[in-house]
């Protein structure tokens, strides 16, 4: 097995007060990995990162093993609306520049929503936009991670074959990876609760996409049942997924070096994050067990 302190585990951290504050918050609750927004999560554009904050961020980043980002929620690379498509592309390009400026390895994004125009057209637009974004940032190191989704509304990425359909059209696949969200995938119909179902799910992912493309995990329980297609996160062990799925995932040696972060409900003092992280750590099986 492996030592729990070496695992890349943590939570999404607020950047309120400056991006460098996210590192302080993560360290305070014992994270070894964190996810952040690099700017506003609900606006097309964000203010430039202040030079002093950028310096503080780089000085403190060694306190964590890995830091990666999530893009803002307005971006929809699958949109057929020319105005929103242009805004989404420009906003995503800005997000990539900010992530590269911060020297982050990954930028997570929801694939997009076809909004009634059909899945194939939506997937094709995502691939086209991604190729253009990669071409515009060809000297960048940051990798774009497509997140698994619940399939709520017209959201794409709820079935694994969507990712293979996108990736087969990508010219430089080295810049593309996957973020596996446990709540989203469960809500989309992929079971994780028993050893057999867990293996079936990841066998399916291996067949359709390839496990080597998974670069990050979001650890979230689900407020709704298997196949509900509802994106509602719950605290670990308090939802319909249950503890056993997280025990299986945390002790799966195939993912020992993959960062795993919480996106569970938060309170003012990060007590919920502390609670969830402590519970996750209790699920590790040591060599002496």
RODO-2510 file (C-alpha; in nm, 4 decimals, decimal comma):
residues 289
     n   res          X          Y          Z
     1     x     0,0000     0,0000     0,0000
     2     x     0,1128     0,3608     0,0457
     3     x     0,1595     0,6248     0,3122
     4     x    -0,1375     0,8538     0,3590
     5     x     0,0764     1,1653     0,4080
     6     x     0,2069     1,1275     0,0531
     7     x    -0,1393     1,1444    -0,0998
     8     x    -0,2353     1,4566    -0,2941
     9     x    -0,5581     1,5382    -0,1147
    10     x    -0,7306     1,8623    -0,0266
    11     x    -1,0163     2,0959    -0,1161
    12     x    -1,1206     2,3910    -0,3268
    13     x    -0,9872     2,7021    -0,1519
    14     x    -1,1134     3,0602    -0,1654
    15     x    -0,8858     3,3315    -0,3087
    16     x    -1,0595     3,6085    -0,1110
    17     x    -0,8005     3,8649    -0,0072
    18     x    -0,5599     3,7549    -0,2798
    19     x    -0,4652     3,4368    -0,4623
    20     x    -0,1805     3,3676    -0,2187
    21     x    -0,4363     3,3445     0,0637
    22     x    -0,5652     3,0196    -0,0892
    23     x    -0,2360     2,8517    -0,0032
    24     x    -0,2515     2,9720     0,3571
    25     x    -0,6059     2,8395     0,3899
    26     x    -0,5125     2,5027     0,2418
    27     x    -0,2104     2,4601     0,4671
    28     x    -0,4169     2,5555     0,7737
    29     x    -0,6489     2,2564     0,7277
    30     x    -0,3767     2,0119     0,6233
    31     x    -0,4220     2,0018     0,2464
    32     x    -0,1456     1,8698     0,0250
    33     x    -0,3388     1,9739    -0,2886
    34     x    -0,5870     2,2529    -0,3584
    35     x    -0,8027     2,3788    -0,6424
    36     x    -0,8687     2,7513    -0,6885
    37     x    -1,0381     3,0007    -0,9150
    38     x    -0,7784     3,2411    -1,0502
    39     x    -1,0350     3,5219    -1,0643
    40     x    -1,4120     3,5699    -1,0564
    41     x    -1,6111     3,2482    -1,0965
    42     x    -1,9218     3,4192    -1,2358
    43     x    -1,7870     3,6898    -1,4670
    44     x    -1,6455     3,6758    -1,8178
    45     x    -1,3293     3,8640    -1,7223
    46     x    -1,1214     3,9157    -1,4097
    47     x    -0,8806     4,1796    -1,2888
    48     x    -0,5114     4,1194    -1,3664
    49     x    -0,3261     3,9377    -1,0903
    50     x    -0,1405     4,1982    -0,8822
    51     x     0,2376     4,1629    -0,9045
    52     x     0,2817     4,1515    -0,5258
    53     x     0,0154     3,8800    -0,4923
    54     x     0,1768     3,6804    -0,7731
    55     x     0,5107     3,7044    -0,5942
    56     x     0,3594     3,5916    -0,2622
    57     x     0,1845     3,3024    -0,4385
    58     x     0,5091     3,1764    -0,5910
    59     x     0,6922     3,2134    -0,2591
    60     x     0,4295     3,0083    -0,0728
    61     x     0,3425     2,7456    -0,3335
    62     x     0,6097     2,5011    -0,2106
    63     x     0,3971     2,4509     0,1022
    64     x     0,1576     2,2416    -0,1088
    65     x     0,2365     1,9544    -0,3425
    66     x     0,0028     2,0684    -0,6189
    67     x    -0,2271     2,3611    -0,6987
    68     x    -0,4593     2,3666    -0,9970
    69     x    -0,7488     2,5833    -1,1128
    70     x    -1,1106     2,5686    -1,2253
    71     x    -1,2367     2,8090    -1,4898
    72     x    -1,5345     3,0413    -1,4459
    73     x    -1,8844     2,8975    -1,4801
    74     x    -2,0007     3,1198    -1,7671
    75     x    -1,7774     2,9579    -2,0278
    76     x    -1,9602     2,7289    -2,2707
    77     x    -1,7441     2,6087    -2,5593
    78     x    -2,0403     2,4126    -2,7002
    79     x    -2,2605     2,7196    -2,7509
    80     x    -2,4107     2,7789    -3,0953
    81     x    -2,4778     3,1454    -3,0147
    82     x    -2,1999     3,3409    -3,1926
    83     x    -2,1844     3,6118    -2,9249
    84     x    -2,1635     3,3689    -2,6330
    85     x    -1,9252     3,1470    -2,8281
    86     x    -1,6887     3,4399    -2,8819
    87     x    -1,7150     3,5453    -2,5166
    88     x    -1,6519     3,1873    -2,4024
    89     x    -1,3438     3,1544    -2,6199
    90     x    -1,1976     3,4885    -2,5057
    91     x    -1,2731     3,4149    -2,1415
    92     x    -1,1188     3,0675    -2,1613
    93     x    -0,8114     3,2124    -2,3300
    94     x    -0,7785     3,4590    -2,0427
    95     x    -0,8195     3,1732    -1,7934
    96     x    -0,5361     2,9838    -1,9642
    97     x    -0,3105     3,2893    -1,9530
    98     x    -0,3778     3,3350    -1,5812
    99     x    -0,3159     2,9668    -1,5058
   100     x     0,0093     2,9763    -1,7040
   101     x     0,1136     3,2976    -1,5284
   102     x     0,0647     3,1175    -1,1960
   103     x     0,2536     2,8134    -1,3311
   104     x    -0,0386     2,5806    -1,2612
   105     x    -0,0383     2,2345    -1,4221
   106     x    -0,4148     2,2061    -1,4859
   107     x    -0,7211     2,4163    -1,5623
   108     x    -1,0486     2,2271    -1,5096
   109     x    -1,3553     2,3097    -1,7204
   110     x    -1,7044     2,1713    -1,7769
   111     x    -1,7137     2,0576    -2,1403
   112     x    -2,0206     2,2669    -2,2225
   113     x    -2,3938     2,2542    -2,3010
   114     x    -2,5429     2,2115    -2,6468
   115     x    -2,8616     2,3975    -2,5418
   116     x    -3,0909     2,1947    -2,7640
   117     x    -2,8715     2,1859    -3,0742
   118     x    -2,7805     1,8162    -3,0327
   119     x    -2,4922     1,6362    -2,8682
   120     x    -2,2836     1,5718    -3,1808
   121     x    -2,2890     1,9366    -3,2859
   122     x    -2,2039     2,0430    -2,9319
   123     x    -1,9135     1,7986    -2,9055
   124     x    -1,7779     1,9104    -3,2424
   125     x    -1,7880     2,2754    -3,1350
   126     x    -1,6026     2,1923    -2,8128
   127     x    -1,3276     2,0145    -3,0067
   128     x    -1,2999     2,3020    -3,2567
   129     x    -1,2724     2,5596    -2,9790
   130     x    -1,0186     2,3518    -2,7867
   131     x    -0,7992     2,3144    -3,0944
   132     x    -0,8038     2,6907    -3,1434
   133     x    -0,7270     2,7549    -2,7757
   134     x    -0,4359     2,5111    -2,7811
   135     x    -0,3041     2,6704    -3,0998
   136     x    -0,3242     3,0166    -2,9387
   137     x    -0,1299     2,8891    -2,6348
   138     x     0,1072     2,6475    -2,8066
   139     x     0,3998     2,7438    -2,5821
   140     x     0,1999     2,6959    -2,2607
   141     x     0,2431     2,4050    -2,0210
   142     x    -0,1001     2,4212    -1,8539
   143     x    -0,3250     2,1291    -1,9450
   144     x    -0,7037     2,1642    -1,9940
   145     x    -0,8987     1,9064    -1,7930
   146     x    -1,2498     1,8227    -1,9120
   147     x    -1,4689     1,7426    -1,6125
   148     x    -1,7174     1,4568    -1,5994
   149     x    -2,0699     1,5937    -1,5575
   150     x    -2,4060     1,4735    -1,4264
   151     x    -2,5871     1,5330    -1,7554
   152     x    -2,8201     1,7904    -1,6045
   153     x    -3,0040     1,9834    -1,8731
   154     x    -2,8108     1,9699    -2,2003
   155     x    -2,4687     1,9397    -2,0362
   156     x    -2,2189     1,7284    -2,2269
   157     x    -1,9614     1,5031    -2,0616
   158     x    -2,2065     1,2838    -1,8705
   159     x    -2,0995     0,9702    -2,0557
   160     x    -1,7397     0,8650    -2,1076
   161     x    -1,7747     0,8284    -2,4831
   162     x    -1,8226     1,2065    -2,5058
   163     x    -1,4594     1,2509    -2,4027
   164     x    -1,3305     1,0048    -2,6597
   165     x    -1,5403     1,1821    -2,9255
   166     x    -1,3834     1,5146    -2,8308
   167     x    -1,0292     1,3835    -2,7933
   168     x    -1,0226     1,2024    -3,1269
   169     x    -1,0644     1,5461    -3,2878
   170     x    -0,7926     1,7153    -3,0800
   171     x    -0,4649     1,7706    -3,2642
   172     x    -0,2460     1,7969    -2,9523
   173     x    -0,3902     1,5587    -2,6932
   174     x    -0,0953     1,6219    -2,4589
   175     x    -0,2734     1,9431    -2,3572
   176     x    -0,6011     1,7658    -2,2722
   177     x    -0,6913     1,5493    -1,9728
   178     x    -0,9889     1,4521    -1,7549
   179     x    -1,1079     1,5553    -1,4095
   180     x    -1,3290     1,2780    -1,2684
   181     x    -1,6025     1,4129    -1,0398
   182     x    -1,7508     1,1384    -0,8205
   183     x    -2,0872     1,3112    -0,7648
   184     x    -2,1300     1,3982    -1,1312
   185     x    -2,0401     1,0534    -1,2612
   186     x    -2,2621     0,8808    -1,0053
   187     x    -2,5532     1,1101    -1,0921
   188     x    -2,4893     1,0298    -1,4592
   189     x    -2,5350     0,6583    -1,3840
   190     x    -2,1851     0,5278    -1,3128
   191     x    -2,1945     0,3309    -0,9871
   192     x    -1,8979     0,3315    -0,7467
   193     x    -2,0487     0,1811    -0,4332
   194     x    -1,9362    -0,1826    -0,4478
   195     x    -1,6050    -0,3318    -0,5626
   196     x    -1,7730    -0,4888    -0,8666
   197     x    -1,9551    -0,1723    -0,9734
   198     x    -1,6470     0,0392    -0,9029
   199     x    -1,4376    -0,1800    -1,1318
   200     x    -1,7072    -0,1802    -1,4010
   201     x    -1,7079     0,1990    -1,4007
   202     x    -1,3325     0,2325    -1,4370
   203     x    -1,3150    -0,0527    -1,6865
   204     x    -1,5654     0,1450    -1,8923
   205     x    -1,3543     0,4590    -1,8582
   206     x    -1,0410     0,2677    -1,9591
   207     x    -1,2186     0,1284    -2,2649
   208     x    -1,3706     0,4581    -2,3779
   209     x    -1,1017     0,7097    -2,2805
   210     x    -0,8062     0,5526    -2,0980
   211     x    -0,7262     0,5836    -1,7278
   212     x    -0,3966     0,7582    -1,8036
   213     x    -0,5978     1,0643    -1,9092
   214     x    -0,7346     1,1148    -1,5547
   215     x    -0,5288     1,3981    -1,4046
   216     x    -0,7490     1,5013    -1,1093
   217     x    -1,0488     1,3934    -0,9026
   218     x    -1,3262     1,5935    -0,7399
   219     x    -1,4390     1,4085    -0,4271
   220     x    -1,8062     1,4804    -0,3651
   221     x    -2,0918     1,2718    -0,2319
   222     x    -2,4318     1,3151    -0,4006
   223     x    -2,7578     1,4527    -0,2632
   224     x    -2,9472     1,2451    -0,5208
   225     x    -2,9421     0,8831    -0,6309
   226     x    -2,7667     0,6902    -0,9035
   227     x    -2,8622     0,8163    -1,2488
   228     x    -3,0568     1,1153    -1,1133
   229     x    -2,8785     1,3509    -1,3573
   230     x    -2,8794     1,6134    -1,0791
   231     x    -2,5623     1,8032    -0,9871
   232     x    -2,5924     1,8457    -0,6112
   233     x    -2,2851     1,7849    -0,3944
   234     x    -2,3056     1,6435    -0,0417
   235     x    -2,0570     1,5904     0,2406
   236     x    -1,8561     1,2684     0,2238
   237     x    -2,0570     0,9725     0,3519
   238     x    -2,3759     1,1750     0,3926
   239     x    -2,5139     1,1223     0,0438
   240     x    -2,6226     0,8407    -0,1835
   241     x    -2,2680     0,7390    -0,2811
   242     x    -2,1593     0,6488     0,0722
   243     x    -1,8222     0,5834     0,2313
   244     x    -1,7300     0,2575     0,0613
   245     x    -1,6869     0,4214    -0,2795
   246     x    -1,4410     0,6731    -0,1372
   247     x    -1,2563     0,3959     0,0480
   248     x    -1,2159     0,2095    -0,2811
   249     x    -1,0973     0,5210    -0,4634
   250     x    -0,8535     0,6388    -0,1969
   251     x    -0,6920     0,2950    -0,1797
   252     x    -0,6741     0,2376    -0,5545
   253     x    -0,3028     0,2250    -0,6356
   254     x    -0,3736     0,3248    -0,9971
   255     x    -0,4579     0,6733    -0,8694
   256     x    -0,2037     0,7153    -0,5912
   257     x    -0,0328     1,0113    -0,7602
   258     x    -0,3522     1,1827    -0,8812
   259     x    -0,4661     1,4929    -0,6842
   260     x    -0,8087     1,4635    -0,5219
   261     x    -0,9932     1,7697    -0,3953
   262     x    -1,3226     1,8289    -0,2201
   263     x    -1,5957     2,0519    -0,3599
   264     x    -1,8372     1,9768    -0,0770
   265     x    -2,0573     2,2418     0,0935
   266     x    -1,8595     2,4972     0,2931
   267     x    -1,9052     2,6963     0,6114
   268     x    -1,7372     3,0159     0,7254
   269     x    -1,4430     2,8637     0,9105
   270     x    -1,3683     2,5672     0,6830
   271     x    -1,4959     2,3303     0,9536
   272     x    -1,6761     2,1241     0,6894
   273     x    -1,3542     2,0849     0,4910
   274     x    -1,1711     1,9731     0,8041
   275     x    -1,4475     1,7231     0,8786
   276     x    -1,4491     1,5803     0,5260
   277     x    -1,0697     1,5596     0,5028
   278     x    -1,0459     1,3830     0,8394
   279     x    -1,3069     1,1330     0,7277
   280     x    -1,1284     1,0712     0,3972
   281     x    -0,7969     1,0145     0,5754
   282     x    -0,9621     0,7626     0,8071
   283     x    -1,0482     0,5539     0,4993
   284     x    -0,6857     0,4900     0,4039
   285     x    -0,5802     0,1302     0,4528
   286     x    -0,2217     0,1124     0,5834
   287     x     0,0269    -0,1649     0,5169
   288     x    -0,0174    -0,2848     0,8742
   289     x    -0,3970    -0,3212     0,8427
***
